[in-house]
Amino acid sequence: MGRKILSVDQYADEIRSGNRFVLSQAITLAESSLEGNQKLAQEIINLLLPHTGYSLRLGVTGVPGVGKSTFIDQLGMTLIDEGHKVAVLSVDPSSQQSKGSILGDKTRMQQLSQHPKAYIRPSATGNHLGGVAQKTREAILLCEAASYDIIIIETVGVGQSETVVRHMTDFFLLLMISGAGDELQGMKRGIMEMADTIAINKADSGNEKAVQQAQKNYQHALHLFPPVLGKPSPEVLTCSALNNQGLQEIWIYIQQFITDIKASGYFQQQRQQQQRSWMMELIQQKLSQEFFQQPAIRKTLPHVEQAILQSKITAREGAEQLLNMYRY
């Protein structure tokens, strides 16, 4: 039996009532490359827009092996115990290559995956980070409309995905571990500069000395960055997600941080800047898509590429030649 086709109003009503199956269908529509599905998804999102924007959006990143999944699983359960509904979304531009599966994502967070007040959604498949980011932003709106008041965005891939997640969240947490060699040397300055706090995970019994030293090192490094107007200076906290220690303290810190940036106006300013950036990205993506779909461009592009490879023309000349065809 085929899937029942719902109207835009029915999609919106079912999502608002907390139907997770229909929520997943709507996110799948948003992720689709088919124009009809994208149009339907946009109509659903437009109808639900008044019910969005009220969640707290948390970004979580960290080096491989840091224990992100265990941390998110435990933090999510801490939040649910306090009466929240939690959605976990991932950003992973490499998912197409790794063939990551929904099962894989859900078994990493065993407690949350079984809880009725939690929703876990793996990364949209695709190797273009901008496309994955766009789909994740739309998934955030749909989850908010379904009354998930805390959205956790997890970076699964490495590299630029941290910047993307920073630009769609209210609070960005960098998860680290001690005793993994020269941590400061191996951590990109840019990622540390984006962090609203650093949490040292796996601060288990017998590991206290190494954790304290790492905490000092990170705190010193953070003090080298210039302060941001309207935003508290980041702190370095410790936890053991495996033993469920320190998670409550991290959540208290996050709540105070959000209270402070709302009072200073930074929260609203950041949200507005994110909306503006999203609009600019969508324009760039749409223009790029239309450019390469032009029949004349598609026909000429291989010849221009060949001329560049043979050093007959420069890359700038090639770009100008193609752009002139698009303009006229």
C-alpha positions as CSV (number, residue, x, y, z in Angstrom):
1,M,0.0,0.0,0.0
2,G,1.4,3.4,-0.9
3,R,1.9,6.2,1.5
4,K,-1.1,8.4,2.1
5,I,-0.8,11.8,0.5
6,L,-1.5,14.5,3.0
7,S,-2.5,18.1,2.2
8,V,-0.3,21.0,3.5
9,D,-2.9,21.7,6.2
10,Q,-2.8,18.1,7.3
11,Y,1.0,18.0,7.4
12,A,1.0,21.1,9.6
13,D,-1.7,19.8,11.9
14,E,0.0,16.4,12.4
15,I,3.3,18.0,13.0
16,R,1.8,20.4,15.6
17,S,0.1,17.5,17.3
18,G,3.5,15.8,17.7
19,N,3.2,13.1,15.1
20,R,6.9,12.0,14.7
21,F,6.2,9.9,11.6
22,V,4.7,12.9,9.7
23,L,7.5,15.1,11.0
24,S,10.0,12.7,9.5
25,Q,8.1,12.8,6.2
26,A,8.2,16.6,6.1
27,I,11.9,16.7,6.8
28,T,12.4,14.1,4.0
29,L,10.4,16.4,1.6
30,A,12.7,19.3,2.6
31,E,15.8,17.1,1.9
32,S,14.5,16.0,-1.5
33,S,16.1,17.2,-4.7
34,L,12.8,17.0,-6.5
35,E,11.3,20.4,-7.1
36,G,7.7,19.3,-6.3
37,N,8.8,17.9,-2.9
38,Q,10.8,21.1,-2.1
39,K,7.8,23.3,-3.0
40,L,5.5,21.2,-0.7
41,A,8.0,21.3,2.1
42,Q,8.3,25.1,1.8
43,E,4.5,25.5,1.9
44,I,4.4,23.3,5.1
45,I,7.2,25.4,6.7
46,N,5.5,28.7,5.7
47,L,2.3,27.5,7.4
48,L,4.2,26.5,10.5
49,L,6.4,29.6,10.7
50,P,4.4,31.3,13.5
51,H,5.1,28.3,15.7
52,T,8.9,28.3,15.2
53,G,11.8,30.3,16.7
54,Y,11.0,29.5,20.3
55,S,13.5,26.7,21.0
56,L,16.9,26.8,22.4
57,R,19.4,25.7,19.7
58,L,22.6,24.1,21.1
59,G,25.6,23.2,18.9
60,V,27.9,20.4,20.0
61,T,31.3,19.7,18.4
62,G,34.5,17.9,19.3
63,V,37.4,15.9,18.1
64,P,36.8,12.2,17.1
65,G,36.6,9.9,20.1
66,V,35.7,12.7,22.5
67,G,32.3,11.0,23.4
68,K,29.9,13.4,21.7
69,S,27.2,10.7,21.3
70,T,27.3,9.7,25.0
71,F,27.4,13.3,26.1
72,I,24.4,14.2,23.9
73,D,22.5,11.1,25.1
74,Q,23.1,11.9,28.8
75,L,22.5,15.7,28.4
76,G,19.3,15.0,26.4
77,M,18.0,12.8,29.2
78,T,18.9,15.4,31.8
79,L,16.8,18.0,29.8
80,I,13.9,15.6,29.4
81,D,13.9,14.9,33.1
82,E,13.3,18.7,33.5
83,G,10.3,18.6,31.3
84,H,11.8,19.5,27.9
85,K,11.3,17.9,24.5
86,V,14.6,17.3,22.7
87,A,15.5,16.9,19.0
88,V,19.0,15.9,17.9
89,L,20.0,16.8,14.3
90,S,23.4,16.1,12.8
91,V,25.5,18.0,10.2
92,D,27.7,15.7,8.2
93,P,28.8,16.6,4.7
94,S,30.6,13.3,4.4
95,S,27.5,11.2,5.0
96,Q,27.2,10.4,1.3
97,Q,30.6,8.8,1.2
98,S,30.4,7.0,4.6
99,K,26.8,5.8,3.8
100,G,25.8,6.6,7.4
101,S,22.4,5.1,8.3
102,I,19.6,6.1,10.6
103,L,20.1,2.9,12.6
104,G,23.8,3.9,13.2
105,D,22.8,7.4,14.4
106,K,20.1,6.0,16.7
107,T,22.1,3.2,18.3
108,R,24.7,5.8,19.3
109,M,22.2,7.4,21.6
110,Q,20.3,4.5,23.2
111,Q,18.4,6.3,25.9
112,L,17.2,9.2,23.7
113,S,16.3,6.9,20.8
114,Q,13.8,5.1,22.9
115,H,12.3,8.1,24.7
116,P,8.9,9.5,23.4
117,K,10.0,13.0,24.2
118,A,13.1,12.8,22.0
119,Y,13.6,12.8,18.2
120,I,16.8,11.9,16.5
121,R,17.4,12.7,12.8
122,P,20.7,11.9,11.0
123,S,22.4,14.2,8.6
124,A,20.8,14.9,5.2
125,T,22.8,12.8,2.7
126,G,25.0,15.0,0.5
127,N,28.5,16.1,-0.1
128,H,27.8,19.8,-0.4
129,L,28.0,21.5,3.0
130,G,25.8,24.4,2.0
131,G,23.0,22.0,0.9
132,V,23.3,20.0,4.1
133,A,23.2,23.2,6.2
134,Q,20.1,24.5,4.4
135,K,18.3,21.2,5.0
136,T,19.3,21.2,8.6
137,R,17.9,24.7,9.1
138,E,14.6,23.6,7.6
139,A,14.6,20.6,9.9
140,I,15.1,22.9,12.9
141,L,12.0,24.9,12.0
142,L,9.9,21.7,11.5
143,C,11.1,20.3,14.9
144,E,10.3,23.6,16.6
145,A,6.8,23.5,15.2
146,A,6.5,20.0,16.6
147,S,7.1,21.5,20.1
148,Y,10.7,20.4,20.5
149,D,11.9,23.2,22.7
150,I,15.6,22.2,22.7
151,I,17.3,21.4,19.4
152,I,20.8,19.9,19.6
153,I,22.8,20.2,16.4
154,E,25.8,17.8,16.4
155,T,28.7,18.0,14.0
156,V,29.6,14.6,12.7
157,G,31.9,15.6,10.0
158,V,35.1,17.6,10.5
159,G,36.4,20.9,9.1
160,Q,33.9,23.5,8.0
161,S,30.9,21.9,9.6
162,E,31.8,23.5,12.9
163,T,31.4,27.0,11.3
164,V,28.1,26.0,9.8
165,V,26.7,24.7,13.1
166,R,27.9,27.8,15.0
167,H,25.9,30.0,12.5
168,M,22.6,28.2,13.2
169,T,22.8,27.9,17.0
170,D,22.4,30.0,20.1
171,F,25.1,28.3,22.2
172,F,28.1,26.4,20.8
173,L,29.8,23.9,23.0
174,L,33.2,22.4,22.2
175,L,33.8,19.0,23.8
176,M,37.4,18.0,24.5
177,I,39.3,15.3,26.4
178,S,42.5,15.5,28.4
179,G,45.7,13.5,27.8
180,A,45.3,13.3,24.1
181,G,48.7,14.8,23.3
182,D,49.1,18.5,22.9
183,E,45.4,19.4,22.8
184,L,46.0,23.1,22.1
185,Q,48.4,22.4,19.2
186,G,45.9,20.0,17.6
187,M,42.8,22.3,18.0
188,K,42.2,24.9,15.4
189,R,42.2,28.4,16.8
190,G,39.1,29.2,14.8
191,I,37.0,26.5,16.4
192,M,38.1,27.5,19.9
193,E,37.3,31.1,19.2
194,M,33.7,30.1,18.2
195,A,33.1,28.2,21.4
196,D,30.8,29.6,24.1
197,T,32.3,27.1,26.5
198,I,34.6,24.1,26.5
199,A,33.7,21.0,28.4
200,I,36.4,18.4,29.1
201,N,34.7,15.0,28.9
202,K,35.9,11.7,30.4
203,A,36.9,13.5,33.6
204,D,36.7,10.1,35.4
205,S,38.2,9.0,38.6
206,G,42.0,8.6,38.5
207,N,42.2,11.2,35.7
208,E,41.9,14.3,37.9
209,K,45.5,15.6,37.4
210,A,45.4,15.5,33.6
211,V,41.9,17.1,33.6
212,Q,43.0,20.0,35.9
213,Q,46.0,20.7,33.7
214,A,43.9,20.6,30.5
215,Q,41.4,22.9,32.1
216,K,44.1,25.4,33.0
217,N,45.6,25.2,29.4
218,Y,42.2,25.8,27.8
219,Q,41.2,28.6,30.1
220,H,44.5,30.4,29.4
221,A,44.0,30.0,25.7
222,L,40.5,31.3,25.8
223,H,41.6,34.4,27.7
224,L,43.8,35.3,24.7
225,F,40.8,35.9,22.5
226,P,39.2,39.3,22.5
227,P,35.9,39.6,24.5
228,V,32.6,39.8,22.5
229,L,30.3,42.7,23.4
230,G,27.1,41.5,25.1
231,K,28.4,37.9,25.6
232,P,30.0,36.3,28.7
233,S,33.6,35.1,28.4
234,P,33.7,31.3,27.8
235,E,34.5,29.1,30.7
236,V,36.1,25.6,30.8
237,L,34.0,23.0,32.6
238,T,34.5,19.3,33.2
239,C,32.2,16.3,33.0
240,S,32.0,12.5,32.7
241,A,29.1,11.7,30.3
242,L,29.7,8.0,30.9
243,N,29.1,8.4,34.7
244,N,26.6,11.2,34.3
245,Q,28.7,13.7,36.3
246,G,28.9,17.4,35.6
247,L,26.0,17.4,33.0
248,Q,23.6,19.2,35.3
249,E,26.3,21.9,36.0
250,I,26.8,22.4,32.3
251,W,23.1,22.8,31.7
252,I,22.9,25.4,34.5
253,Y,25.8,27.2,32.9
254,I,24.1,27.2,29.5
255,Q,20.8,28.5,31.0
256,Q,22.7,31.4,32.7
257,F,24.6,32.2,29.5
258,I,21.3,32.4,27.5
259,T,19.7,34.6,30.2
260,D,22.7,36.9,30.0
261,I,22.8,37.3,26.2
262,K,19.0,37.8,26.1
263,A,19.4,40.6,28.7
264,S,22.2,42.2,26.7
265,G,20.4,42.0,23.4
266,Y,23.1,39.7,21.9
267,F,20.7,36.7,21.6
268,Q,18.2,38.6,19.3
269,Q,21.1,40.2,17.4
270,Q,22.7,36.8,16.7
271,R,19.4,35.3,15.6
272,Q,18.8,38.2,13.2
273,Q,22.3,37.9,11.7
274,Q,21.8,34.2,11.2
275,Q,18.5,34.8,9.3
276,R,20.3,37.4,7.1
277,S,23.2,35.0,6.4
278,W,20.7,32.2,5.6
279,M,19.0,34.4,3.0
280,M,22.3,35.3,1.4
281,E,23.4,31.7,1.2
282,L,20.0,30.7,-0.4
283,I,20.5,33.4,-3.0
284,Q,24.0,32.2,-3.8
285,Q,22.9,28.6,-4.0
286,K,19.9,29.4,-6.3
287,L,22.0,31.6,-8.6
288,S,24.7,28.9,-8.8
289,Q,22.1,26.2,-9.6
290,E,20.4,28.3,-12.3
291,F,23.8,29.2,-13.8
292,F,25.0,25.6,-14.3
293,Q,21.5,24.6,-15.6
294,Q,21.7,27.0,-18.5
295,P,22.0,24.9,-21.7
296,A,24.5,27.3,-23.3
297,I,26.7,27.2,-20.1
298,R,26.5,23.4,-19.9
299,K,27.6,23.1,-23.5
300,T,30.4,25.6,-23.3
301,L,31.8,24.7,-19.8
302,P,33.9,21.6,-20.9
303,H,35.6,23.7,-23.7
304,V,36.4,26.5,-21.3
305,E,37.7,24.1,-18.7
306,Q,39.9,22.5,-21.4
307,A,41.3,25.9,-22.5
308,I,42.2,26.7,-18.9
309,L,43.9,23.3,-18.4
310,Q,45.9,23.9,-21.5
311,S,46.9,27.4,-20.3
312,K,45.3,29.0,-23.3
313,I,43.2,31.3,-21.1
314,T,43.3,32.2,-17.4
315,A,40.7,31.0,-14.9
316,R,39.5,34.6,-14.6
317,E,39.0,34.9,-18.4
318,G,37.1,31.6,-18.4
319,A,34.8,32.7,-15.6
320,E,34.2,36.0,-17.4
321,Q,33.4,34.2,-20.7
322,L,30.8,32.0,-19.0
323,L,29.3,34.8,-16.9
324,N,28.9,37.0,-20.0
325,M,26.9,34.1,-21.6
326,Y,24.7,34.0,-18.5
327,R,24.2,37.8,-18.4
328,Y,23.2,38.1,-22.0
